[in-house]
């Protein structure tokens, strides 16, 4: 994936990231759990990287499945 073609979904905990990755994968959305990029937050933690084109579907899927998340940040 080239820059600008993906972004990250920030979650409130590693547990939420694990759950988000499982729910999104089951919905057919390609994901990768990564450390939160330093330019977004200096806090330790994980984020879910997805294709930018999947952003709306991913957030709707998380909402429908009750998976809390903070926000989506394009990269």
Phi and psi in radians as a Rosetta constraint file:
Dihedral C 1 N 2 CA 2 C 2 CIRCULARHARMONIC -1.530 0.35
Dihedral N 2 CA 2 C 2 N 3 CIRCULARHARMONIC 2.811 0.35
Dihedral C 2 N 3 CA 3 C 3 CIRCULARHARMONIC -0.971 0.35
Dihedral N 3 CA 3 C 3 N 4 CIRCULARHARMONIC 2.483 0.35
Dihedral C 3 N 4 CA 4 C 4 CIRCULARHARMONIC 1.514 0.35
Dihedral N 4 CA 4 C 4 N 5 CIRCULARHARMONIC -0.181 0.35
Dihedral C 4 N 5 CA 5 C 5 CIRCULARHARMONIC -1.694 0.35
Dihedral N 5 CA 5 C 5 N 6 CIRCULARHARMONIC -0.059 0.35
Dihedral C 5 N 6 CA 6 C 6 CIRCULARHARMONIC -2.504 0.35
Dihedral N 6 CA 6 C 6 N 7 CIRCULARHARMONIC 2.998 0.35
Dihedral C 6 N 7 CA 7 C 7 CIRCULARHARMONIC -2.665 0.35
Dihedral N 7 CA 7 C 7 N 8 CIRCULARHARMONIC -3.089 0.35
Dihedral C 7 N 8 CA 8 C 8 CIRCULARHARMONIC -2.204 0.35
Dihedral N 8 CA 8 C 8 N 9 CIRCULARHARMONIC 2.519 0.35
Dihedral C 8 N 9 CA 9 C 9 CIRCULARHARMONIC -1.723 0.35
Dihedral N 9 CA 9 C 9 N 10 CIRCULARHARMONIC 2.110 0.35
Dihedral C 9 N 10 CA 10 C 10 CIRCULARHARMONIC -1.567 0.35
Dihedral N 10 CA 10 C 10 N 11 CIRCULARHARMONIC 2.359 0.35
Dihedral C 10 N 11 CA 11 C 11 CIRCULARHARMONIC -2.041 0.35
Dihedral N 11 CA 11 C 11 N 12 CIRCULARHARMONIC 3.033 0.35
Dihedral C 11 N 12 CA 12 C 12 CIRCULARHARMONIC -1.554 0.35
Dihedral N 12 CA 12 C 12 N 13 CIRCULARHARMONIC -0.231 0.35
Dihedral C 12 N 13 CA 13 C 13 CIRCULARHARMONIC -2.793 0.35
Dihedral N 13 CA 13 C 13 N 14 CIRCULARHARMONIC 2.863 0.35
Dihedral C 13 N 14 CA 14 C 14 CIRCULARHARMONIC -1.099 0.35
Dihedral N 14 CA 14 C 14 N 15 CIRCULARHARMONIC -0.631 0.35
Dihedral C 14 N 15 CA 15 C 15 CIRCULARHARMONIC -1.049 0.35
Dihedral N 15 CA 15 C 15 N 16 CIRCULARHARMONIC -0.707 0.35
Dihedral C 15 N 16 CA 16 C 16 CIRCULARHARMONIC -1.168 0.35
Dihedral N 16 CA 16 C 16 N 17 CIRCULARHARMONIC -0.636 0.35
Dihedral C 16 N 17 CA 17 C 17 CIRCULARHARMONIC -1.117 0.35
Dihedral N 17 CA 17 C 17 N 18 CIRCULARHARMONIC -0.747 0.35
Dihedral C 17 N 18 CA 18 C 18 CIRCULARHARMONIC -1.083 0.35
Dihedral N 18 CA 18 C 18 N 19 CIRCULARHARMONIC -0.789 0.35
Dihedral C 18 N 19 CA 19 C 19 CIRCULARHARMONIC -1.135 0.35
Dihedral N 19 CA 19 C 19 N 20 CIRCULARHARMONIC -0.742 0.35
Dihedral C 19 N 20 CA 20 C 20 CIRCULARHARMONIC -1.067 0.35
Dihedral N 20 CA 20 C 20 N 21 CIRCULARHARMONIC -0.764 0.35
Dihedral C 20 N 21 CA 21 C 21 CIRCULARHARMONIC -1.077 0.35
Dihedral N 21 CA 21 C 21 N 22 CIRCULARHARMONIC -0.717 0.35
Dihedral C 21 N 22 CA 22 C 22 CIRCULARHARMONIC -1.151 0.35
Dihedral N 22 CA 22 C 22 N 23 CIRCULARHARMONIC -0.814 0.35
Dihedral C 22 N 23 CA 23 C 23 CIRCULARHARMONIC -1.134 0.35
Dihedral N 23 CA 23 C 23 N 24 CIRCULARHARMONIC -0.778 0.35
Dihedral C 23 N 24 CA 24 C 24 CIRCULARHARMONIC -1.169 0.35
Dihedral N 24 CA 24 C 24 N 25 CIRCULARHARMONIC -0.699 0.35
Dihedral C 24 N 25 CA 25 C 25 CIRCULARHARMONIC -1.075 0.35
Dihedral N 25 CA 25 C 25 N 26 CIRCULARHARMONIC -0.712 0.35
Dihedral C 25 N 26 CA 26 C 26 CIRCULARHARMONIC -1.137 0.35
Dihedral N 26 CA 26 C 26 N 27 CIRCULARHARMONIC -0.451 0.35
Dihedral C 26 N 27 CA 27 C 27 CIRCULARHARMONIC -1.531 0.35
Dihedral N 27 CA 27 C 27 N 28 CIRCULARHARMONIC 0.029 0.35
Dihedral C 27 N 28 CA 28 C 28 CIRCULARHARMONIC 1.490 0.35
Dihedral N 28 CA 28 C 28 N 29 CIRCULARHARMONIC 0.273 0.35
Dihedral C 28 N 29 CA 29 C 29 CIRCULARHARMONIC -1.687 0.35
Dihedral N 29 CA 29 C 29 N 30 CIRCULARHARMONIC 2.185 0.35
Dihedral C 29 N 30 CA 30 C 30 CIRCULARHARMONIC -1.211 0.35
Dihedral N 30 CA 30 C 30 N 31 CIRCULARHARMONIC 2.282 0.35
Dihedral C 30 N 31 CA 31 C 31 CIRCULARHARMONIC -2.344 0.35
Dihedral N 31 CA 31 C 31 N 32 CIRCULARHARMONIC 2.845 0.35
Dihedral C 31 N 32 CA 32 C 32 CIRCULARHARMONIC -2.615 0.35
Dihedral N 32 CA 32 C 32 N 33 CIRCULARHARMONIC 2.182 0.35
Dihedral C 32 N 33 CA 33 C 33 CIRCULARHARMONIC -1.380 0.35
Dihedral N 33 CA 33 C 33 N 34 CIRCULARHARMONIC 2.236 0.35
Dihedral C 33 N 34 CA 34 C 34 CIRCULARHARMONIC -2.360 0.35
Dihedral N 34 CA 34 C 34 N 35 CIRCULARHARMONIC 2.818 0.35
Dihedral C 34 N 35 CA 35 C 35 CIRCULARHARMONIC -1.124 0.35
Dihedral N 35 CA 35 C 35 N 36 CIRCULARHARMONIC 2.572 0.35
Dihedral C 35 N 36 CA 36 C 36 CIRCULARHARMONIC -1.058 0.35
Dihedral N 36 CA 36 C 36 N 37 CIRCULARHARMONIC 2.191 0.35
Dihedral C 36 N 37 CA 37 C 37 CIRCULARHARMONIC -1.002 0.35
Dihedral N 37 CA 37 C 37 N 38 CIRCULARHARMONIC 2.392 0.35
Dihedral C 37 N 38 CA 38 C 38 CIRCULARHARMONIC -1.012 0.35
Dihedral N 38 CA 38 C 38 N 39 CIRCULARHARMONIC -0.568 0.35
Dihedral C 38 N 39 CA 39 C 39 CIRCULARHARMONIC -1.287 0.35
Dihedral N 39 CA 39 C 39 N 40 CIRCULARHARMONIC -0.177 0.35
Dihedral C 39 N 40 CA 40 C 40 CIRCULARHARMONIC -1.659 0.35
Dihedral N 40 CA 40 C 40 N 41 CIRCULARHARMONIC -0.768 0.35
Dihedral C 40 N 41 CA 41 C 41 CIRCULARHARMONIC -2.741 0.35
Dihedral N 41 CA 41 C 41 N 42 CIRCULARHARMONIC 2.479 0.35
Dihedral C 41 N 42 CA 42 C 42 CIRCULARHARMONIC -1.514 0.35
Dihedral N 42 CA 42 C 42 N 43 CIRCULARHARMONIC -0.130 0.35
Dihedral C 42 N 43 CA 43 C 43 CIRCULARHARMONIC -1.179 0.35
Dihedral N 43 CA 43 C 43 N 44 CIRCULARHARMONIC 2.556 0.35
Dihedral C 43 N 44 CA 44 C 44 CIRCULARHARMONIC -1.255 0.35
Dihedral N 44 CA 44 C 44 N 45 CIRCULARHARMONIC 2.646 0.35
Dihedral C 44 N 45 CA 45 C 45 CIRCULARHARMONIC 2.728 0.35
Dihedral N 45 CA 45 C 45 N 46 CIRCULARHARMONIC -3.126 0.35
Dihedral C 45 N 46 CA 46 C 46 CIRCULARHARMONIC -2.106 0.35
Dihedral N 46 CA 46 C 46 N 47 CIRCULARHARMONIC 2.769 0.35
Dihedral C 46 N 47 CA 47 C 47 CIRCULARHARMONIC -2.408 0.35
Dihedral N 47 CA 47 C 47 N 48 CIRCULARHARMONIC 2.861 0.35
Dihedral C 47 N 48 CA 48 C 48 CIRCULARHARMONIC -1.902 0.35
Dihedral N 48 CA 48 C 48 N 49 CIRCULARHARMONIC 2.041 0.35
Dihedral C 48 N 49 CA 49 C 49 CIRCULARHARMONIC -1.530 0.35
Dihedral N 49 CA 49 C 49 N 50 CIRCULARHARMONIC 2.324 0.35
Dihedral C 49 N 50 CA 50 C 50 CIRCULARHARMONIC -2.398 0.35
Dihedral N 50 CA 50 C 50 N 51 CIRCULARHARMONIC 2.855 0.35
Dihedral C 50 N 51 CA 51 C 51 CIRCULARHARMONIC -1.154 0.35
Dihedral N 51 CA 51 C 51 N 52 CIRCULARHARMONIC 2.415 0.35
Dihedral C 51 N 52 CA 52 C 52 CIRCULARHARMONIC -0.992 0.35
Dihedral N 52 CA 52 C 52 N 53 CIRCULARHARMONIC -0.628 0.35
Dihedral C 52 N 53 CA 53 C 53 CIRCULARHARMONIC -1.149 0.35
Dihedral N 53 CA 53 C 53 N 54 CIRCULARHARMONIC -0.295 0.35
Dihedral C 53 N 54 CA 54 C 54 CIRCULARHARMONIC -1.627 0.35
Dihedral N 54 CA 54 C 54 N 55 CIRCULARHARMONIC 0.028 0.35
Dihedral C 54 N 55 CA 55 C 55 CIRCULARHARMONIC -0.914 0.35
Dihedral N 55 CA 55 C 55 N 56 CIRCULARHARMONIC -0.995 0.35
Dihedral C 55 N 56 CA 56 C 56 CIRCULARHARMONIC -1.099 0.35
Dihedral N 56 CA 56 C 56 N 57 CIRCULARHARMONIC -0.789 0.35
Dihedral C 56 N 57 CA 57 C 57 CIRCULARHARMONIC -1.082 0.35
Dihedral N 57 CA 57 C 57 N 58 CIRCULARHARMONIC -0.725 0.35
Dihedral C 57 N 58 CA 58 C 58 CIRCULARHARMONIC -1.105 0.35
Dihedral N 58 CA 58 C 58 N 59 CIRCULARHARMONIC -0.818 0.35
Dihedral C 58 N 59 CA 59 C 59 CIRCULARHARMONIC -1.160 0.35
Dihedral N 59 CA 59 C 59 N 60 CIRCULARHARMONIC -0.668 0.35
Dihedral C 59 N 60 CA 60 C 60 CIRCULARHARMONIC -1.117 0.35
Dihedral N 60 CA 60 C 60 N 61 CIRCULARHARMONIC -0.715 0.35
Dihedral C 60 N 61 CA 61 C 61 CIRCULARHARMONIC -1.111 0.35
Dihedral N 61 CA 61 C 61 N 62 CIRCULARHARMONIC -0.747 0.35
Dihedral C 61 N 62 CA 62 C 62 CIRCULARHARMONIC -1.122 0.35
Dihedral N 62 CA 62 C 62 N 63 CIRCULARHARMONIC -0.773 0.35
Dihedral C 62 N 63 CA 63 C 63 CIRCULARHARMONIC -1.021 0.35
Dihedral N 63 CA 63 C 63 N 64 CIRCULARHARMONIC -0.844 0.35
Dihedral C 63 N 64 CA 64 C 64 CIRCULARHARMONIC -1.076 0.35
Dihedral N 64 CA 64 C 64 N 65 CIRCULARHARMONIC -0.516 0.35
Dihedral C 64 N 65 CA 65 C 65 CIRCULARHARMONIC -1.719 0.35
Dihedral N 65 CA 65 C 65 N 66 CIRCULARHARMONIC 0.120 0.35
Dihedral C 65 N 66 CA 66 C 66 CIRCULARHARMONIC 1.187 0.35
Dihedral N 66 CA 66 C 66 N 67 CIRCULARHARMONIC 0.506 0.35
Dihedral C 66 N 67 CA 67 C 67 CIRCULARHARMONIC -1.663 0.35
Dihedral N 67 CA 67 C 67 N 68 CIRCULARHARMONIC 1.985 0.35
Dihedral C 67 N 68 CA 68 C 68 CIRCULARHARMONIC -1.245 0.35
Dihedral N 68 CA 68 C 68 N 69 CIRCULARHARMONIC 2.479 0.35
Dihedral C 68 N 69 CA 69 C 69 CIRCULARHARMONIC -2.573 0.35
Dihedral N 69 CA 69 C 69 N 70 CIRCULARHARMONIC 2.752 0.35
Dihedral C 69 N 70 CA 70 C 70 CIRCULARHARMONIC -1.446 0.35
Dihedral N 70 CA 70 C 70 N 71 CIRCULARHARMONIC -1.087 0.35
Dihedral C 70 N 71 CA 71 C 71 CIRCULARHARMONIC -2.937 0.35
Dihedral N 71 CA 71 C 71 N 72 CIRCULARHARMONIC 2.977 0.35
Dihedral C 71 N 72 CA 72 C 72 CIRCULARHARMONIC -1.826 0.35
Dihedral N 72 CA 72 C 72 N 73 CIRCULARHARMONIC 2.366 0.35
Dihedral C 72 N 73 CA 73 C 73 CIRCULARHARMONIC -2.201 0.35
Dihedral N 73 CA 73 C 73 N 74 CIRCULARHARMONIC 2.040 0.35
Dihedral C 73 N 74 CA 74 C 74 CIRCULARHARMONIC -1.212 0.35
Dihedral N 74 CA 74 C 74 N 75 CIRCULARHARMONIC 2.545 0.35
